[in-house]
Amino acid sequence: MKKILYLILFFLAYSCKTKEVITIPQVDYLSSACKLLSFTTKNSLQDIKISTVYNSQNQLTELVAKDLVNYTAGFNRRFEYENGQLKRIIRNYEDYPDLSPVPIKNQIASEYEYGKYGIEKIHNYESASNGGYETQYFEFKYADGPKPIGMSYFINMSYPEVKFILAFRSTFEYDNNGNLSREIIENVGGLGGSHDTKIKMYFFDDKINTVKNLNYIYFNSEAPALVLSTNNVVKVKSIFPSNEYEQTVSVKYDSNGNALWGPTDFSNVVWGCQ
């Protein structure tokens, strides 16, 4: 009898034992060994210098346009975090009312959704002066690890109503260094084009990808390899059903190995290293 009671108590104690929580490491696309201090981007009229602001936790909290002539509030951004991850990016017009073209409140520029393995969706929104509606979103697919194996791109074709169409879906392949080396892009024909497939092959240097944070903040359909890769893209080979072409990129670096510009619209990137 005592033996049976002991077994029952042992079973209950084992059953009530707190289960070990298994955490899956996620990729921080904003991380860098040095702080991003400023960079230059463009609009249709001029080059625009953007400076950064950080909080006491070293989180990037603001992008502020400097030395501009016309309506520039749309270039300013404020960042909101949840559980340590970037949740949304705000066009903070209210903080710069004298620069705003019309009296509009802060509007979401981008919003991020996370899941078990990391980023699952990125939503992009039109500027407040044009209504502030969602224009597109990216949906990421995972297998059994922290880097996505594919992405679907949806675009809103019925402004200001919501009618999203699947524009294309991509499959990602990585090399041994963790670089997105091959992207198979299927055009599903949802936008009226033919249903076909193209391939992008990416080639990399051996420098650490430091500008992934800028490409994550301004994520677009050309950004996956620039965000998800360990190193920096120096050549892209695009293979279409009827032809192919190559684009080369000469990436410049500072003395700490941080990229000063890359294959997008960012240039004159300045880093602060302690």
C-alpha positions as CSV (number, residue, x, y, z in Angstrom):
1,M,0.0,0.0,0.0
2,K,2.8,2.4,0.9
3,K,4.5,1.6,-2.4
4,I,1.4,2.4,-4.4
5,L,0.9,5.7,-2.5
6,Y,4.6,6.6,-3.2
7,L,4.1,5.9,-6.9
8,I,1.0,8.0,-7.0
9,L,2.7,10.9,-5.2
10,F,5.7,10.6,-7.6
11,F,3.5,10.7,-10.6
12,L,1.6,13.8,-9.4
13,A,4.9,15.6,-8.6
14,Y,6.3,14.7,-12.0
15,S,3.0,15.8,-13.8
16,C,3.0,19.1,-12.0
17,K,6.6,19.9,-12.7
18,T,7.0,23.1,-14.7
19,K,7.8,22.3,-18.3
20,E,11.0,23.6,-19.7
21,V,10.3,26.6,-22.0
22,I,12.2,26.2,-25.3
23,T,13.1,29.5,-26.8
24,I,13.9,29.9,-30.5
25,P,16.6,32.5,-31.2
26,Q,15.3,35.2,-33.6
27,V,17.2,37.4,-36.0
28,D,17.5,41.1,-34.9
29,Y,17.6,42.9,-38.3
30,L,18.2,46.3,-36.5
31,S,21.4,45.1,-34.7
32,S,24.8,46.4,-35.6
33,A,28.2,46.6,-33.9
34,C,28.1,50.3,-34.4
35,K,25.3,52.9,-34.2
36,L,23.8,54.3,-37.3
37,L,24.2,58.1,-36.9
38,S,23.0,59.5,-40.3
39,F,22.5,58.8,-43.9
40,T,21.4,60.4,-47.2
41,T,18.4,59.5,-49.2
42,K,16.6,61.2,-52.1
43,N,13.4,62.6,-53.2
44,S,12.6,64.0,-56.7
45,L,14.1,67.4,-55.9
46,Q,17.2,66.9,-53.7
47,D,19.4,64.8,-51.5
48,I,18.0,64.5,-47.9
49,K,20.2,64.0,-44.8
50,I,18.6,61.9,-42.1
51,S,19.9,61.9,-38.5
52,T,19.1,59.3,-35.8
53,V,17.9,59.4,-32.2
54,Y,18.4,56.6,-29.7
55,N,16.9,55.9,-26.2
56,S,18.7,54.8,-23.1
57,Q,18.3,51.1,-24.2
58,N,20.2,52.0,-27.4
59,Q,17.0,51.4,-29.5
60,L,16.7,53.6,-32.5
61,T,13.7,55.8,-31.8
62,E,13.7,58.6,-34.4
63,L,14.8,59.5,-37.9
64,V,14.9,63.3,-38.4
65,A,15.4,65.1,-41.7
66,K,17.9,67.9,-41.7
67,D,18.6,71.0,-43.8
68,L,15.6,70.7,-46.0
69,V,13.8,73.4,-47.9
70,N,10.2,72.3,-48.6
71,Y,7.6,70.1,-46.9
72,T,9.8,67.6,-45.1
73,A,7.8,66.1,-42.2
74,G,7.0,63.1,-44.3
75,F,10.7,62.0,-44.0
76,N,10.7,62.0,-40.2
77,R,10.0,58.7,-38.5
78,R,9.4,57.6,-34.9
79,F,9.8,53.9,-33.9
80,E,7.6,52.0,-31.5
81,Y,8.7,48.7,-29.9
82,E,6.9,45.8,-28.3
83,N,8.8,43.0,-26.4
84,G,12.0,44.5,-27.6
85,Q,11.1,44.2,-31.3
86,L,10.3,47.0,-33.8
87,K,6.5,47.0,-34.0
88,R,5.6,50.1,-36.0
89,I,7.1,53.1,-37.7
90,I,5.3,56.4,-37.4
91,R,5.4,59.5,-39.7
92,N,5.5,62.0,-36.8
93,Y,4.0,65.1,-38.5
94,E,2.8,66.4,-35.1
95,D,6.3,66.9,-33.9
96,Y,7.1,69.1,-36.8
97,P,3.9,71.1,-37.5
98,D,5.6,73.9,-39.3
99,L,6.9,71.4,-41.9
100,S,3.7,69.6,-42.5
101,P,1.9,70.4,-45.8
102,V,-1.5,70.1,-44.2
103,P,-2.6,69.8,-40.5
104,I,-2.6,66.0,-40.2
105,K,-1.9,63.7,-37.3
106,N,0.8,61.1,-36.9
107,Q,0.3,58.2,-39.3
108,I,1.7,54.7,-39.5
109,A,4.2,54.2,-42.2
110,S,5.0,50.5,-41.6
111,E,3.8,47.9,-39.1
112,Y,5.5,44.6,-38.2
113,E,4.1,41.2,-37.1
114,Y,6.2,38.5,-35.4
115,G,5.7,34.9,-34.7
116,K,7.5,31.8,-33.5
117,Y,10.5,32.2,-35.8
118,G,10.6,36.0,-36.3
119,I,9.1,38.5,-38.7
120,E,5.9,37.2,-40.3
121,K,4.3,40.3,-42.0
122,I,5.4,43.8,-42.9
123,H,2.6,46.2,-43.7
124,N,3.3,49.5,-45.6
125,Y,0.9,52.5,-45.6
126,E,0.4,55.5,-47.8
127,S,1.2,58.9,-46.4
128,A,-1.4,60.6,-44.3
129,S,-1.9,63.4,-46.9
130,N,-3.0,60.7,-49.3
131,G,-5.4,58.9,-46.9
132,G,-3.1,56.7,-44.9
133,Y,-4.5,53.4,-46.2
134,E,-2.5,50.2,-46.5
135,T,-0.9,49.8,-49.9
136,Q,1.0,46.5,-49.6
137,Y,2.2,43.8,-47.3
138,F,4.8,41.1,-47.3
139,E,4.2,37.7,-45.7
140,F,7.1,35.4,-44.8
141,K,7.2,31.6,-44.7
142,Y,9.4,29.5,-42.4
143,A,10.4,25.9,-42.2
144,D,12.3,25.1,-38.9
145,G,14.6,28.0,-38.3
146,P,14.9,31.8,-37.7
147,K,15.4,32.7,-41.4
148,P,12.4,32.7,-43.8
149,I,12.4,30.3,-46.7
150,G,9.9,32.3,-48.8
151,M,7.9,35.5,-49.1
152,S,4.6,36.5,-50.7
153,Y,4.0,40.0,-51.8
154,F,0.4,41.5,-51.8
155,I,-0.6,44.8,-53.2
156,N,-3.9,46.8,-52.7
157,M,-5.4,47.4,-56.1
158,S,-8.6,49.3,-55.0
159,Y,-7.7,52.5,-53.2
160,P,-9.0,53.6,-50.8
161,E,-11.0,50.4,-50.4
162,V,-9.2,47.2,-49.4
163,K,-8.7,44.6,-52.2
164,F,-5.3,42.9,-51.9
165,I,-4.0,40.9,-54.8
166,L,-1.1,38.4,-54.7
167,A,1.5,39.9,-57.0
168,F,4.2,37.3,-56.6
169,R,5.7,34.7,-54.3
170,S,9.4,34.0,-53.7
171,T,11.3,31.0,-52.5
172,F,14.7,31.6,-50.8
173,E,17.8,29.6,-50.9
174,Y,20.8,30.3,-48.6
175,D,24.5,29.6,-49.0
176,N,26.8,28.2,-46.2
177,N,27.5,31.8,-44.9
178,G,23.8,32.5,-44.3
179,N,23.4,34.7,-47.4
180,L,20.2,34.6,-49.5
181,S,22.0,33.5,-52.7
182,R,19.1,32.5,-54.9
183,E,15.5,33.8,-55.1
184,I,13.0,32.1,-57.2
185,I,10.2,34.6,-58.0
186,E,6.9,33.2,-59.3
187,N,4.7,35.8,-61.0
188,V,1.2,34.4,-60.3
189,G,-0.5,36.6,-62.9
190,G,-2.6,38.4,-60.3
191,L,-1.7,41.8,-61.6
192,G,-2.6,41.0,-65.2
193,G,0.8,39.8,-66.4
194,S,1.7,36.3,-67.6
195,H,2.2,33.5,-65.1
196,D,6.0,32.9,-65.3
197,T,9.1,32.6,-63.1
198,K,12.3,34.4,-62.9
199,I,15.4,33.8,-60.8
200,K,17.7,36.2,-59.0
201,M,21.1,35.1,-58.0
202,Y,23.0,37.2,-55.4
203,F,26.7,37.4,-55.0
204,F,28.4,38.7,-51.8
205,D,31.6,40.1,-50.4
206,D,33.1,38.9,-47.1
207,K,32.1,42.0,-45.1
208,I,29.4,41.9,-42.4
209,N,26.0,43.3,-43.6
210,T,25.6,46.4,-41.5
211,V,23.0,48.3,-43.6
212,K,20.4,45.6,-43.1
213,N,18.8,47.9,-40.6
214,L,18.1,50.6,-43.2
215,N,16.6,48.0,-45.7
216,Y,14.5,46.6,-42.9
217,I,13.1,50.0,-42.0
218,Y,12.4,50.8,-45.7
219,F,11.5,47.3,-46.7
220,N,10.3,46.8,-50.3
221,S,10.0,44.0,-52.8
222,E,13.8,44.3,-53.7
223,A,15.0,44.1,-50.1
224,P,15.0,40.4,-49.0
225,A,18.6,39.6,-49.9
226,L,19.7,42.9,-48.4
227,V,18.1,42.2,-45.1
228,L,18.3,38.5,-44.6
229,S,22.0,38.0,-45.7
230,T,25.1,37.9,-43.5
231,N,27.3,39.7,-46.0
232,N,26.8,42.5,-48.5
233,V,25.4,42.1,-52.1
234,V,28.0,43.0,-54.8
235,K,26.3,41.5,-57.8
236,V,22.8,40.4,-58.9
237,K,22.1,38.2,-61.8
238,S,18.5,38.2,-63.0
239,I,17.4,35.3,-65.2
240,F,14.1,35.8,-67.1
241,P,12.3,33.2,-69.4
242,S,13.7,35.0,-72.5
243,N,16.8,36.9,-71.3
244,E,19.1,37.6,-68.4
245,Y,21.3,40.5,-67.1
246,E,23.7,41.3,-64.4
247,Q,24.1,44.3,-62.1
248,T,27.2,45.0,-60.1
249,V,27.6,47.0,-56.9
250,S,30.7,48.6,-55.5
251,V,30.2,48.9,-51.8
252,K,32.4,51.3,-49.9
253,Y,33.3,50.8,-46.2
254,D,34.6,52.9,-43.3
255,S,37.7,51.9,-41.2
256,N,35.5,49.7,-39.0
257,G,34.1,47.7,-42.0
258,N,30.7,49.4,-42.0
259,A,29.1,49.9,-45.4
260,L,28.8,53.5,-46.4
261,W,26.3,52.8,-49.2
262,G,24.8,49.9,-51.1
263,P,22.6,49.0,-54.0
264,T,19.6,51.0,-52.8
265,D,19.0,54.8,-52.4
266,F,21.0,55.2,-49.2
267,S,24.4,56.9,-49.4
268,N,26.8,58.7,-47.1
269,V,26.0,56.4,-44.2
270,V,27.8,57.5,-41.0
271,W,28.4,55.1,-38.1
272,G,29.4,55.8,-34.5
273,C,31.7,53.1,-33.0
274,Q,32.8,53.1,-29.3
